[in-house]
Amino acid sequence: MTGRRRIRSTFLPRLLTRRVRAGALTTGALAACVSLAAGCGVVPGATGGSGDDGPITVMTWAPEDTDATNKPGMPAFAEAYARWVNSQGGLNGRPLNVLTCNDRNDTVAAARCARRAVQEKAVAVVGSYSQYADSFMPTLEGAGIPYIGGYGVTNNEFTSPLSYPVNGGQPALLAGLGRTLADTCGPVTLIRPDTIAGDQLPPLLDSGLEAGGHTPSGDQRAADDATSYDGQARQALLRATTDAADRGCVVPALGDRTGTFMDSFRRAREDFPEVRTATVLGSVDQTVLDASGGSSGPYEGAYVTGWYPAVNDASWDPMKKVIKEEAFGDNRVDAADAGVQTTWIAYTVFRQVVESLGDGEVSADTVTGALNSGLKVTTGGLTPTLRWNFQDELAAVGFPRLVNANVTLQMVKDGRLVAAGDGFTDVTKTLRGADLG
């Protein structure tokens, strides 16, 4: 079992004033971010902050080439988006300058990425993924840099006054999945990382199960960087079959290691054919389904909750146009990847913020000010209209910045992810009942 990675929640009762930090990059930061090939890069445009007519600098980061969860499509799509928007004349006539950084699933690297964002005078961090908000968020807060459209993998993203999430993260996905499984499953077993972030998952799934009158799930911990899960898979199957009268369900939520778990699960499942699976988007996507055998794979018939419509929905056409024009042939960028989708929505938010500023200065302060002023952002039907208030409906359960608790229900049918319901389901009430103490 690996050591547990400590991820703390940061709750600040009021906005912090911006403090600009000057100084050269540290040797460690240069080593981590010396070039795009090494994990950091710049899409054309002068480095630094933006004046009234200068380039607008932002940063996108995510882990790449690690032994745990990787999201290379997020910075890759951010670069493609910058090329596309600059070919269209920029944002309000200003070039968009995108910095990228590899957080390496490492607390030190995540902090270095944040420090570089400050040193390069980024006005926002947009469409990023990191498990280490406790390392990067204080740096962003100290400099007044907003964090727009994180992946929702840590509580800090739903508590920091400088965080502007575009989806409900793992809380909404698991609560929505639990509510669905309450009506269709016998005993439910959750396989989740043995980390502090993983500790947050069982009560979220259970909030949905209990809302549907179901008993809580079995909580089974697993290393999130293992190369095999044979023992864990068999244990999960045994738990899921404790009630012979009703088929149980196994819910793997191990990020990129979900596929590794399912390889072990497929072998062990031969003795338990009645057990079904269910999971959340981010742990499985169409690429994973194809690699695992399609319609003959272990996910066939599984329910999957997501934040957004299925990838074949027409609402994604503008994003697909960007990919076709600027990222065609880049196998890191997949329109079905929830990370890529989140990055598209985050940049859609940022673009509308910049447009709302007109000919005025674009800085971290003005971007934050626009977001805090009640600006309503539309995303072409991919989410409800987004608007951030610090004390929102879910503040009582520790998520004051969670403004989009909508989820979609999908199903694996004939090896393809297809919509299993119409539109969105709002799980705000379900989350209100979650016991997260």
C-alpha positions as CSV (number, residue, x, y, z in Angstrom):
1,M,0.0,0.0,0.0
2,T,1.5,3.4,-0.9
3,G,1.8,6.2,1.5
4,R,-1.3,8.4,1.9
5,R,-1.1,11.7,0.0
6,R,-2.3,14.5,2.2
7,I,-4.8,16.9,0.5
8,R,-6.2,19.5,2.8
9,S,-9.2,21.8,2.2
10,T,-8.5,25.5,2.4
11,F,-11.4,27.7,3.4
12,L,-10.9,31.5,3.4
13,P,-13.9,33.6,4.5
14,R,-13.1,36.5,2.3
15,L,-11.2,37.3,-0.9
16,L,-7.5,37.8,-0.4
17,T,-5.9,40.9,-1.8
18,R,-3.5,40.4,-4.6
19,R,0.2,40.3,-3.9
20,V,2.5,40.3,-6.9
21,R,5.6,38.2,-6.4
22,A,8.6,39.2,-8.3
23,G,11.9,37.3,-8.9
24,A,13.5,34.9,-11.3
25,L,12.4,31.3,-11.7
26,T,14.0,28.9,-9.3
27,T,16.4,26.3,-10.5
28,G,13.8,23.6,-9.8
29,A,11.1,25.4,-11.7
30,L,13.4,25.8,-14.7
31,A,14.1,22.1,-14.6
32,A,10.4,21.3,-14.5
33,C,9.3,23.8,-17.1
34,V,12.3,24.5,-19.3
35,S,10.5,23.5,-22.5
36,L,7.3,22.1,-23.9
37,A,8.9,18.7,-24.3
38,A,9.8,18.7,-20.7
39,G,6.3,19.5,-19.6
40,C,5.9,23.3,-20.0
41,G,5.5,25.4,-23.0
42,V,4.3,28.7,-24.4
43,V,1.8,29.2,-27.3
44,P,2.9,32.2,-29.4
45,G,2.6,35.6,-27.7
46,A,5.0,37.5,-25.5
47,T,5.5,36.2,-22.0
48,G,4.1,38.2,-19.1
49,G,1.0,40.1,-18.2
50,S,-1.3,42.1,-20.5
51,G,-1.7,45.8,-20.8
52,D,-4.6,47.3,-22.6
53,D,-3.4,45.9,-25.9
54,G,-0.8,43.3,-25.0
55,P,-1.1,39.6,-24.9
56,I,-3.3,37.9,-22.3
57,T,-1.3,35.3,-20.4
58,V,-2.9,32.3,-18.8
59,M,-1.7,28.9,-17.6
60,T,-3.0,25.3,-17.9
61,W,-1.5,22.5,-16.0
62,A,-2.0,18.7,-15.6
63,P,0.0,15.6,-14.8
64,E,1.7,13.8,-17.7
65,D,3.9,10.7,-18.0
66,T,3.3,9.6,-14.4
67,D,2.5,6.2,-12.8
68,A,-0.9,7.4,-11.6
69,T,-3.6,9.6,-13.3
70,N,-2.5,11.5,-16.4
71,K,-4.4,14.3,-18.2
72,P,-2.1,15.3,-21.2
73,G,-5.1,16.3,-23.3
74,M,-5.9,19.3,-21.1
75,P,-2.7,21.3,-21.7
76,A,-2.6,20.0,-25.3
77,F,-6.1,21.3,-26.0
78,A,-5.3,24.6,-24.3
79,E,-2.4,25.1,-26.8
80,A,-4.7,24.2,-29.7
81,Y,-7.4,26.6,-28.4
82,A,-4.8,29.4,-28.2
83,R,-3.7,28.7,-31.8
84,W,-7.4,28.7,-32.9
85,V,-8.4,31.9,-31.0
86,N,-5.3,33.8,-32.2
87,S,-6.1,32.8,-35.8
88,Q,-9.5,34.4,-35.3
89,G,-8.0,37.7,-34.1
90,G,-7.5,36.9,-30.4
91,L,-9.7,37.7,-27.4
92,N,-11.1,41.2,-28.0
93,G,-8.2,41.7,-30.4
94,R,-5.5,40.7,-27.9
95,P,-3.3,37.6,-28.5
96,L,-3.9,34.7,-26.0
97,N,-0.6,33.5,-24.6
98,V,-1.0,30.0,-23.0
99,L,1.7,28.6,-20.6
100,T,1.5,24.9,-19.8
101,C,3.1,23.0,-17.0
102,N,3.3,19.3,-15.9
103,D,2.3,19.0,-12.2
104,R,3.6,15.4,-12.3
105,N,1.1,14.2,-9.7
106,D,3.6,15.7,-7.2
107,T,3.1,18.3,-4.5
108,V,6.5,20.0,-5.2
109,A,5.9,20.2,-9.0
110,A,2.3,21.5,-8.5
111,A,3.7,24.3,-6.3
112,R,6.3,25.1,-9.0
113,C,3.7,25.4,-11.6
114,A,1.8,27.9,-9.5
115,R,4.9,29.9,-8.8
116,R,5.6,30.1,-12.5
117,A,2.1,31.3,-13.1
118,V,2.8,34.2,-10.7
119,Q,6.2,35.0,-12.1
120,E,4.9,35.0,-15.7
121,K,2.0,37.3,-14.5
122,A,-0.7,34.9,-15.7
123,V,-4.2,36.5,-15.2
124,A,-5.8,33.1,-14.6
125,V,-5.1,29.4,-14.4
126,V,-7.7,27.8,-16.8
127,G,-8.9,24.2,-17.3
128,S,-6.4,22.4,-15.2
129,Y,-6.1,19.2,-13.1
130,S,-4.1,18.6,-9.9
131,Q,-4.6,16.6,-6.8
132,Y,-2.4,19.0,-4.8
133,A,-4.6,22.1,-4.3
134,D,-3.1,22.5,-0.9
135,S,0.3,23.1,-2.6
136,F,-0.8,25.4,-5.4
137,M,-3.9,27.2,-4.2
138,P,-2.2,29.3,-1.4
139,T,0.2,30.7,-4.1
140,L,-2.6,31.6,-6.4
141,E,-4.6,33.1,-3.6
142,G,-1.6,35.2,-2.5
143,A,-1.2,36.6,-6.0
144,G,-5.0,37.0,-6.6
145,I,-4.9,34.6,-9.6
146,P,-8.3,32.9,-10.3
147,Y,-8.5,29.2,-10.8
148,I,-11.1,28.6,-13.5
149,G,-12.5,25.2,-14.4
150,G,-10.4,22.8,-12.3
151,Y,-11.3,19.1,-12.6
152,G,-13.1,19.1,-9.2
153,V,-10.7,16.5,-7.7
154,T,-10.1,18.2,-4.3
155,N,-12.3,20.0,-1.8
156,N,-10.2,23.2,-2.2
157,E,-11.8,23.7,-5.6
158,F,-15.2,24.1,-4.0
159,T,-14.1,26.2,-1.0
160,S,-11.4,28.7,-2.2
161,P,-12.8,32.2,-3.0
162,L,-10.5,32.3,-6.1
163,S,-11.8,29.0,-7.5
164,Y,-14.5,29.0,-10.2
165,P,-15.4,25.4,-11.0
166,V,-17.5,24.6,-14.1
167,N,-18.7,21.2,-12.9
168,G,-19.6,19.4,-9.7
169,G,-16.4,17.3,-9.6
170,Q,-16.3,14.0,-7.9
171,P,-19.0,15.0,-5.4
172,A,-21.7,15.4,-8.0
173,L,-20.7,12.3,-10.0
174,L,-20.6,10.0,-7.1
175,A,-23.9,11.3,-5.6
176,G,-25.6,10.9,-8.9
177,L,-24.2,7.5,-9.5
178,G,-25.3,6.4,-6.0
179,R,-28.8,7.6,-6.6
180,T,-29.0,5.6,-9.8
181,L,-27.6,2.4,-8.3
182,A,-30.0,2.5,-5.4
183,D,-32.7,1.5,-7.8
184,T,-30.8,-1.2,-9.7
185,C,-28.2,-2.9,-7.5
186,G,-27.9,-5.2,-4.5
187,P,-24.8,-4.8,-2.4
188,V,-22.5,-2.0,-3.7
189,T,-18.7,-2.0,-3.3
190,L,-16.6,1.1,-3.9
191,I,-13.0,0.7,-4.9
192,R,-11.2,4.0,-4.3
193,P,-7.6,5.3,-3.8
194,D,-6.1,5.0,-0.4
195,T,-5.4,8.7,-0.2
196,I,-6.9,11.6,1.7
197,A,-8.7,12.6,-1.5
198,G,-10.0,9.0,-1.7
199,D,-11.4,9.3,1.8
200,Q,-13.9,11.9,0.6
201,L,-15.5,9.5,-1.9
202,P,-17.5,6.9,0.2
203,P,-19.8,9.5,1.9
204,L,-20.6,11.0,-1.5
205,L,-21.6,7.7,-3.1
206,D,-23.5,6.8,0.0
207,S,-25.4,10.1,0.0
208,G,-27.0,9.0,-3.3
209,L,-27.5,5.4,-2.2
210,E,-29.2,6.5,1.0
211,A,-31.4,9.0,-0.8
212,G,-32.8,6.1,-2.8
213,G,-33.3,4.0,0.3
214,H,-30.2,1.8,-0.2
215,T,-27.7,0.7,2.4
216,P,-24.3,2.4,2.3
217,S,-21.6,1.0,0.1
218,G,-18.7,-1.3,1.1
219,D,-15.6,0.9,1.2
220,Q,-12.5,-0.8,-0.2
221,R,-9.2,1.0,-0.4
222,A,-6.5,0.4,-3.1
223,A,-3.2,1.9,-4.1
224,D,-3.7,4.3,-7.0
225,D,-0.4,3.3,-8.7
226,A,-0.5,-0.5,-8.5
227,T,0.2,-2.7,-11.5
228,S,-2.3,-5.4,-10.5
229,Y,-5.5,-5.6,-8.4
230,D,-6.2,-9.3,-8.4
231,G,-6.7,-9.5,-4.6
232,Q,-8.8,-6.4,-4.5
233,A,-11.0,-7.5,-7.4
234,R,-11.8,-10.8,-5.8
235,Q,-12.6,-9.2,-2.5
236,A,-14.9,-6.7,-4.2
237,L,-16.7,-9.5,-6.0
238,L,-17.2,-11.4,-2.7
239,R,-18.6,-8.3,-1.1
240,A,-21.0,-7.7,-4.0
241,T,-22.4,-11.2,-3.7
242,T,-23.2,-11.3,0.0
243,D,-26.9,-11.1,-0.9
244,A,-27.7,-14.0,-3.1
245,A,-31.2,-12.7,-3.9
246,D,-30.0,-9.5,-5.6
247,R,-27.2,-8.8,-8.0
248,G,-24.5,-6.6,-6.6
249,C,-22.4,-3.8,-8.2
250,V,-18.7,-2.9,-8.1
251,V,-17.8,0.7,-8.5
252,P,-14.2,1.4,-9.4
253,A,-13.1,5.0,-9.0
254,L,-9.3,4.9,-9.4
255,G,-8.8,7.4,-12.1
256,D,-6.4,6.2,-14.8
257,R,-5.8,3.0,-12.7
258,T,-9.4,2.0,-13.2
259,G,-8.4,0.2,-16.4
260,T,-5.8,-1.8,-14.5
261,F,-8.3,-2.8,-11.9
262,M,-10.8,-3.9,-14.6
263,D,-8.1,-6.2,-16.1
264,S,-8.0,-8.0,-12.8
265,F,-11.7,-7.8,-12.4
266,R,-12.3,-9.4,-15.8
267,R,-10.3,-12.5,-14.8
268,A,-11.8,-12.8,-11.3
269,R,-15.4,-12.2,-12.6
270,E,-15.6,-15.6,-14.3
271,D,-16.8,-17.0,-11.1
272,F,-19.3,-14.1,-10.5
273,P,-21.0,-13.4,-13.8
274,E,-24.0,-11.8,-12.1
275,V,-22.0,-8.9,-10.7
276,R,-22.3,-5.6,-12.6
277,T,-20.1,-2.6,-12.7
278,A,-20.7,1.2,-12.6
279,T,-18.3,4.1,-12.5
280,V,-17.9,7.8,-13.2
281,L,-16.6,9.7,-16.2
282,G,-12.9,10.3,-15.8
283,S,-12.4,6.7,-14.7
284,V,-13.7,5.5,-18.0
285,D,-14.2,7.0,-21.4
286,Q,-14.7,5.7,-25.0
287,T,-11.0,5.1,-25.4
288,V,-11.0,2.9,-22.3
289,L,-14.0,1.0,-23.5
290,D,-12.4,0.3,-26.9
291,A,-9.2,-0.9,-25.3
292,S,-11.0,-3.2,-22.9
293,G,-12.9,-5.2,-25.6
294,G,-15.9,-3.0,-26.5
295,S,-19.1,-4.9,-26.3
296,S,-17.4,-8.0,-25.0
297,G,-15.5,-6.1,-22.3
298,P,-16.2,-5.8,-18.6
299,Y,-18.0,-2.5,-18.8
300,E,-20.8,-3.6,-21.0
301,G,-24.1,-2.6,-19.4
302,A,-22.4,-0.4,-16.9
303,Y,-23.9,2.9,-15.8
304,V,-21.6,5.9,-16.0
305,T,-22.3,9.4,-14.6
306,G,-20.8,12.4,-16.3
307,W,-20.9,16.2,-16.0
308,Y,-21.8,16.9,-19.6
309,P,-23.8,15.5,-22.5
310,A,-22.5,12.5,-24.4
311,V,-19.8,13.3,-26.9
312,N,-22.1,12.8,-29.9
313,D,-24.3,15.7,-28.8
314,A,-24.4,18.6,-31.2
315,S,-23.4,20.9,-28.3
316,W,-19.8,19.7,-28.7
317,D,-19.5,20.7,-32.4
318,P,-17.7,24.0,-31.7
319,M,-15.1,22.2,-29.6
320,K,-14.7,19.5,-32.3
321,K,-14.2,22.3,-34.9
322,V,-11.2,23.6,-32.8
323,I,-9.8,20.1,-32.5
324,K,-10.1,19.5,-36.3
325,E,-8.5,22.7,-37.2
326,E,-5.7,22.9,-34.6
327,A,-5.2,19.5,-33.1
328,F,-5.9,17.0,-35.8
329,G,-3.6,14.1,-35.5
330,D,-2.6,14.9,-31.9
331,N,-3.6,11.7,-30.1
332,R,-3.4,13.5,-26.7
333,V,-6.6,15.5,-27.6
334,D,-9.7,13.3,-27.6
335,A,-13.1,15.0,-27.9
336,A,-14.5,12.3,-25.6
337,D,-12.0,13.0,-22.8
338,A,-13.7,14.7,-19.8
339,G,-10.5,16.6,-19.2
340,V,-10.5,18.1,-22.7
341,Q,-14.2,18.9,-22.4
342,T,-13.6,20.6,-19.1
343,T,-10.8,22.7,-20.6
344,W,-13.0,23.8,-23.5
345,I,-15.7,24.9,-21.1
346,A,-13.2,26.7,-18.8
347,Y,-11.8,28.6,-21.8
348,T,-15.4,29.4,-22.9
349,V,-15.8,31.0,-19.5
350,F,-12.6,32.9,-19.7
351,R,-13.4,34.2,-23.2
352,Q,-16.7,35.6,-21.9
353,V,-15.0,37.2,-19.0
354,V,-12.5,39.0,-21.2
355,E,-15.3,40.1,-23.5
356,S,-17.2,41.5,-20.6
357,L,-14.2,43.7,-19.8
358,G,-14.4,45.4,-23.2
359,D,-11.4,47.6,-23.9
360,G,-10.4,47.7,-20.2
361,E,-7.3,46.1,-18.6
362,V,-7.2,42.3,-18.4
363,S,-5.5,41.4,-15.2
364,A,-5.9,38.8,-12.4
365,D,-7.8,41.5,-10.5
366,T,-10.2,42.5,-13.3
367,V,-10.9,38.9,-14.2
368,T,-11.6,38.1,-10.6
369,G,-13.7,41.2,-10.3
370,A,-15.8,40.3,-13.3
371,L,-16.4,36.7,-12.0
372,N,-17.4,38.0,-8.6
373,S,-19.7,40.7,-9.9
374,G,-22.4,38.2,-10.8
375,L,-21.4,37.6,-14.5
376,K,-23.6,34.9,-16.0
377,V,-21.7,32.6,-18.4
378,T,-23.4,30.4,-21.0
379,T,-21.8,27.3,-22.5
380,G,-24.0,26.4,-25.4
381,G,-26.0,23.8,-23.4
382,L,-23.0,21.9,-22.0
383,T,-23.8,23.2,-18.5
384,P,-26.5,25.3,-17.0
385,T,-25.8,29.0,-16.9
386,L,-22.8,29.5,-14.6
387,R,-22.7,32.2,-11.9
388,W,-20.5,32.1,-8.8
389,N,-21.6,33.3,-5.4
390,F,-19.4,32.5,-2.4
391,Q,-22.1,31.4,-0.1
392,D,-24.1,29.1,-2.4
393,E,-26.7,26.4,-1.7
394,L,-24.1,23.8,-0.8
395,A,-22.0,25.9,1.6
396,A,-23.6,24.0,4.6
397,V,-21.9,20.8,3.5
398,G,-18.5,22.4,2.7
399,F,-18.9,23.2,-1.0
400,P,-19.7,27.0,-1.2
401,R,-18.2,27.3,-4.7
402,L,-20.1,24.3,-6.2
403,V,-22.6,26.1,-8.5
404,N,-23.2,23.3,-11.0
405,A,-24.4,20.1,-9.4
406,N,-25.9,18.7,-12.6
407,V,-24.9,15.3,-13.9
408,T,-25.8,13.2,-16.9
409,L,-26.4,9.5,-17.0
410,Q,-24.8,7.4,-19.6
411,M,-24.6,3.6,-20.3
412,V,-22.3,1.3,-22.1
413,K,-24.3,-0.3,-24.8
414,D,-22.7,-2.4,-27.6
415,G,-19.4,-1.1,-26.4
416,R,-20.4,2.6,-26.8
417,L,-21.1,5.3,-24.3
418,V,-24.7,6.4,-25.0
419,A,-27.1,8.6,-23.1
420,A,-29.2,6.7,-20.7
421,G,-31.5,9.6,-19.7
422,D,-32.8,12.9,-21.0
423,G,-30.9,16.0,-20.1
424,F,-29.4,16.7,-16.7
425,T,-30.1,15.6,-13.2
426,D,-29.6,18.1,-10.4
427,V,-28.1,16.4,-7.3
428,T,-28.0,19.4,-5.1
429,K,-30.5,18.0,-2.7
430,T,-28.7,14.7,-2.6
431,L,-25.4,16.4,-1.7
432,R,-27.1,18.4,1.0
433,G,-27.8,15.1,2.7
434,A,-24.2,13.9,2.5
435,D,-22.5,13.2,5.8
436,L,-19.0,14.6,5.1
437,G,-18.0,15.3,8.7
